[in-house]
Amino acid sequence: MSILLLFQALGALAVVALHGAVVACEAALVKVRFSHFNPDLLDYLRERKAVAWLLDHPTRTLRVIRLTGGLCWIGYWLLLWGVLFAIRNAVEAPAPLPGMLMVVCALLLLGVQFVAIEHFPRSLGLQSPANTLRWTSLLVRLLTILCKPFLSLLAPISRAVNGIGGGREVGELEALDYEEQIELLGKEAPDMSVVAQTILKNALQMRELEVSDVLLPRHQVKYFDSYLSLQENLQMARESGHTRFPLCEGDLDRCIGLIHIKDIFRYEGEMNRVDLRKIKREIIRIDADTPLEEALTQLLSHNVHMALVIDEFRGTEGVLTLERVLEQLVGDIRDEFDTEEELLIRDTQEGEAVVSGLTPLHELSERLGVDVENDEVSTLGGLITSELGRIPEEGEELVVEGLAVRVTAVDDKRVIEAEVRAIPEDELEEEKETPSPDTEEDVEKDGRDA
């Protein structure tokens, strides 16, 4: 029995060592994701063929590591259960107590997982990625060969699950915590400023946005009307202060091009003889559900700063400008002509924020620290109107998505501005538990009717 116990203990240690090695390899691969800042490191690592293979097949490597980790956990339970059961028999303990043995196993695994599997191997992989990959590359390469049949069986299941969820199959490295990697990179690279780290984080978060999240809504778009005189169009341009305008025939759904104000002033003939149709530029159209990264690529490839955003019925939802895309990376871009009133979110002394109705919900969430999600609307004004089912009145108050909102300015078509305050969770719970006066009256009325 003692020999069996010894072999079981050695087996458990071997499984722990295996699991720690693959965790260290995973952490090293994460660190090497930033190796484009240090090309010499990649050249050094590729000197060994096994390491080069891991770097050339990161997705397959990460899947093997995750599968190995899962198999190791199964091995822990089997080995530790056997060890504890053998100890119980060796000391001639009373009848088995499955519940107590499970608790002991769980506590042992928790300690082993924190120290020997997570903390030490992960720290080793992050601090010395090159050496870690060189030490573990042959082991992981061997595991890749052994796990190939299992991965082949699991691949169709994984694709089927992704298909049911409507998602796309992504590489394992895409699911890693990029923000933590950037923070680590900033600590190890003193010359990287906070601004650079912020831009990197925003660039990674931009993949979650669509054009509909940042577009300028239709009712806010200023455009040149080919049915109006040039003087009327120029007067509108002076009042708006913009330089680029869609050229339309009556409304935005009949957009025929783009007018740049410089093209009008560069006209060599008499100003009052300018034909807007002849000097117009082409305007590209982008679907509202297009990923923002893809939309940025289209703007850059066409060398334009403005695109028309259309819905599934080919109607115009608004416009997308290069400036609004870049603001997702660097924050609000303001020039000498911008005024304080044009800010989307302005903090007040009372701890509230005065928020424009055009503010995207994702910006409001980040600013107030509240998770505001709504698949049907993308702006604060749309959220308020959707909640009420109508255009609100000035001074009207409501609670929506954990926000206390008081409408301060409206017109016939939209919410212009509102005061917004994030409601603490304890205050929200109290409001849910406290019945409204209408509810109490209804209860009393129902009681009398009964």
N, C-alpha and C positions, 0 to 999 in steps of 0.2 A: 504493500500500500504506500509506503514511504517513497519507493521509486516512482510509482505512478504520480504521486503528488509532486515530486520533483520535476518530472517531465511536464506536468500541467503548468507549474509555475514558470518553467523555462519557455514554454509555448506562449504564455501570456506576455512575458517580456519580449519575445520575438515579435509578436503582433504589435505591441506598443512601439517597438523600434521601427517597424515597417510603417506604421501610421505616422509616426513623427517624421520619418524621412520624406514621405510624400507631401505632408503639410509644409515642411521646409522648402521643398521643391516648388510648391504652388506659390508660396510667399516670394521666393526668388524670381519666379516668372512675372509676378505682379510688379516687382521692383524694376525688372528689366524692361517693362513697358515704356519706361522713360529713357531707354538707352539711346534714343535718337539725340538726346542732349550730350551723349558721350559715345561717339562712334568707335573710339578705340576699344571700349568695353565689348562691343559686339564682335569686333575682329578677334579679340582675345578669346572669347567664348567659342567662336566657330572653329577654332583650331582643333577641337575635339569633335569627332563626327556625331557622337551620341548627343552632345549638347546642341550641335547645329540642327539635328533632327527635331529636338524639342522646340527650338525656336521657329523652325519652319512649319511645324504642325501644332500650334498652341491650343487650338480647340480640341483636337483629339487627345492631347496630353492632359488637358484639364478634365476631360470626361473620364479618362482612365484614373486620374487621381481621386475624383469624386467617387467613382465606383469602388476603388480600393478602400477608401475610407469607410464606405458603407459595409463592405465585407469585413473590415476590421472590427466594426462595432458588433456584428454578429458573432465574430470570433471571441470578443471580450465576454459576452454573456455566456457562451458555451463553456469557455475555459474557467471563468470565475465561478460559475455555478458548480462546475465539477470540483474545483478546489475547495469551495466552502462545504460541499456535500462530503468530500473526503475527510475534511477536518472534523465535521460533526461525527462521522463514524469512528474516526481515530480516537476521539476523546470520549466515546460512548455516551454521547448526549442523548437526551430523551427524544421522543418521536419528532420527525421533521416539522419545522415551522416555516412553511413556504413564504408567508408574509414577511417574517423577520429576515430570511435569507435574501429576499428581493430588496429590502431596505439596505442591507449591508452591501449588496452588489451595486446598488445605485450610488451609495456614498463613495465606495471605492472608485467606481468609474468616474464620478465627478471630480475627485481629486486627481486621478490619472489624466483625465481629459484637460484639466486646467494647466497642470504643470508640465507633464511629459509630452502632451500631444499638441496643445495650442500655444502656450506661452513661450517655452524655450525654443521649439523648432521654428515657430513663426518669427521670433526675434532673430534667430540665426539666419534665416533666409533673407530677411530685410536688411540686416547689417552687413552680410557678406554674400550677396547674390551670386557672384562669379564662382567662388569656391563651392558654394552649396550646389549649384547646378553641375559643376564638374564632379562632385562626390556622388550625387544622386542620379545622374543622367543614365548610367548603365542600368540601374535598378528600375527606373521608370520605363526605360526602353523595353526591358524584359517584361514588365507588367503589361505594357501595351500589346505585346505579342500574345500573352496569356489571356488578356481580357478581350481580345478581338472577337471571339465567338459571342460573348455576352453582349458586347456593344452592338454587334450585328443584329441580335435578337431584339434589343431595346430600341434601336433606331426607328423602326416602323411605329412602335408605340408612342415614342416621343413626337414624331411627326403627326400622328393622329390626334394626340392631345393638343398640340399647337393648332391643328385645324379646327378642332371643336371650339377652342377659345378664341378663334379668329385672329390669333397672333402669328408672328413670323418666327421662324427658327433662327436664333441668334447664336453667335459664338459664346463659349463660356466666359471668355475674357470680357465680353461686353456687359456681363452681369456683375462684374466686380465693382467695388465701391470706389469710383473714380475720385470723388471729393476727398476721401481720406488719402488717396495717392497724391493728389495735388498738394494737400496740406503737408504731407511728409516731404514732398519735393521742395516746398517752400522753406521748410526748416533746414534741409540739407543744402540749399542753395541760397546763401545770404543775399546774393545780388538780385534775387527775384523779389520784386516789390509786391506790396499788398494789392496794388492795382492789377498787376499781371496775374496774380492768383485769382482775383475776382473775375477777370475776363475769361480765364480758363474755365472756371466753374460755370460761368454763364454760358460759355460756348457748349459745354456738355449738357447743360439743362435745356438748351435751345432745341435739342432733338425731340423734346416732348411737346413742342409747340406746333400749331398749325397756323396757316395764314389767317384763318378766322379769329385767332386770338389777338392779333396785333393790327389788323387792318383799320383804316379810317372808314367809319360807317358811311353808308350812302348819303344819309341826310346831312352829313357834315362836309361833303365833297363840293368844292367850288369848281365850276366848269365853264368853258366858253360855249356859248350857244350860237351855232351858225345862222340861226334865224334872227339874231339880234345884230344891231350895228356894231362896228368896231369900237366906237366910243363907249357904248354901254358895256361891252366886254372889258375894255381897259379900265373903266371906272370900278368894276367889280374886282379886277386884279389889284388896283391901287388900295382898295379897302381891305383885301385879304392879306396882302403882303407876300403872297406866294409867287413862284417863278414858273411852275409847271402846271398846266391845266388840261384835263381831257377836253377834246373838242366833240361836241354832241349836236345832234339834230333834235332839239327840243327837250330831251331828258337823257339820263345816263344809260338807259337801255339801248340807246341808238348812238353809241360812241363810235366815231369814225377816225379818231386819231388823237395826237397829243400836240399841244401848243407850248413852246418854250418862249417866254417873254422876250428873251434875247433875239429870237428870230424876227420878231416884229420890229425891234429897234434897229436891227441890222438891214432892214429892207432899204434898198437903194432908191426906190421911187418915192412918190408922195405917200405920206403915212395914211391918208384917208382912202387910198386905193389898195391897201393891203387885202389880199384874198386869203382868208384863213385856210381854205381848203388846199391852196397851192403850197403854203409854207408848213403845213402840218407834218408831223412825224408819225411813224407807225407806233402803235401802242400794243403791248403784248397782253394777253389774258391768262390769268392763273386761277385754277379752281380754289374755292374757299377751304377745302379739306386737304390741300397740298401741304406736306410737311414744310416747315419754315426753312429748313436747311436746303431743301430742293428749290424752293422759291428764290432764295438768295442766289443759288447757282444760276437760275434762269435770268435774274436781273443782271448778274455780272457777265454772263455769256452774251447777252444781247446789248450790253453797254448802255443800259437805261437805268433811270432812277425811280421810275414809276410804272406800275402795272395795274390793269383793271382786274378786280376780283369778281368772279362770276359764281353763281350757284349751279345746282344740278339742272335747272331749267334754262340756263344760259342768260339769266337775268343778272344785273349788276348789284353786288352786295356792297361794294365800296372800292377803295383803292389801297394798294400796298406801295409804300415808298421805301427806298433804300435806307433812309434815315430811321424809319420806324423799326426796321430789322436791326440796324446797328445799335439802336438804343437797348435792345435785349442783351447786348454784349457789354456796353460801357455805361449804361444808365441814360438818363435824360440828356439830350443834346440841345443846348440852348445857345442862341446868338444874341447880338446886340438888339435885335428887334423883338425878341420874346419878352413878354411882360409877366409879372407875378401871377396874374389871373390865368395865364395859360398853363400853369403847372397842373398836372392831373391830380396830385395829392399834396395838400398843404397842412402841416401840423398846426394845431391851435394850442393856446395856453391852458385850456381846460382838459387837455389830455385826449381830445378828440381830433379827428382829421376832417378837413373839408375836401371832399372828393368829387371830381368831375364825373358826370354821368358816362363819359366816354372811357373811363379807366378800365382796362382789362382786368378780369377777375383774378388772374394769376398774379398780377402786380399788387392788387389789393391784398391778396393772401400773404404775399411775402412781406409787405409793409406792416400789416397789423398782426401777423403771426397767427392767422386763423385759416383753417382749411375750408375755402369757399369753392365748391364744385357744382357746376350745373352744365349739363350737356346741351341744353337748348339755347342758352344765351352766353355771351362772352364778355359783356360789360356790366358795370354797376347799374346803369340806367335800364338795361335790358332785364337784369335780375329783379329790380324793383317793380317794373311794369309787369313782368311775368308773374310775380308773387301776388300782385293786386288784381291782375286781369284787366287793367285800365291805366290810363295816364294819371298819376297821383296829383293831388292838389298841393299847393305850396303850404308848408307847415305840417303836412301829414307825417305821422310817425308809424314805424312798423319794426318788427323783429324778424330777421331772415338770415339763415345760415350762421347763427351765432353773432350777428351784428345788430346793434341798435341804430336805426337809420331815421334821420329826420330830413325830409325833403325841403331844401331852401330855395330852389329856383327851378321852374318848369316853363315850358311853352306848350303850344297846342299838340306837338308831336313827340316830345321826349322830355326826359329828366336832364336838366342842365347841371345841377349841383346838389349835393346832399352832405349833411354832417353825419359821420359814421364813427361808431365806437365799438370796439370789440368787447363783448360781454364775458366776464369771467365765468368759468365752469360752475362754480358754486352758486352764482347768481342765476345762471340758466336753470340749474336744478330746482332752485326755489320757485322760479316762475312756472316750471312744469308741475310742481306739487301744489301750487296755490291755484284753486279754481277761480275762473273769472266770474264777475258779477252776473253775466248773462247765464252762465252755467248754473249758478245757484238758483236764480229765478226759475229757470227751466225745470230744475229738480223740484222746487216747491210747487210749481204749477202742475207737474205730472203727479205729485202726491195728492193735490186737491182733486184732480180729475179722477184719480183712482178711488 
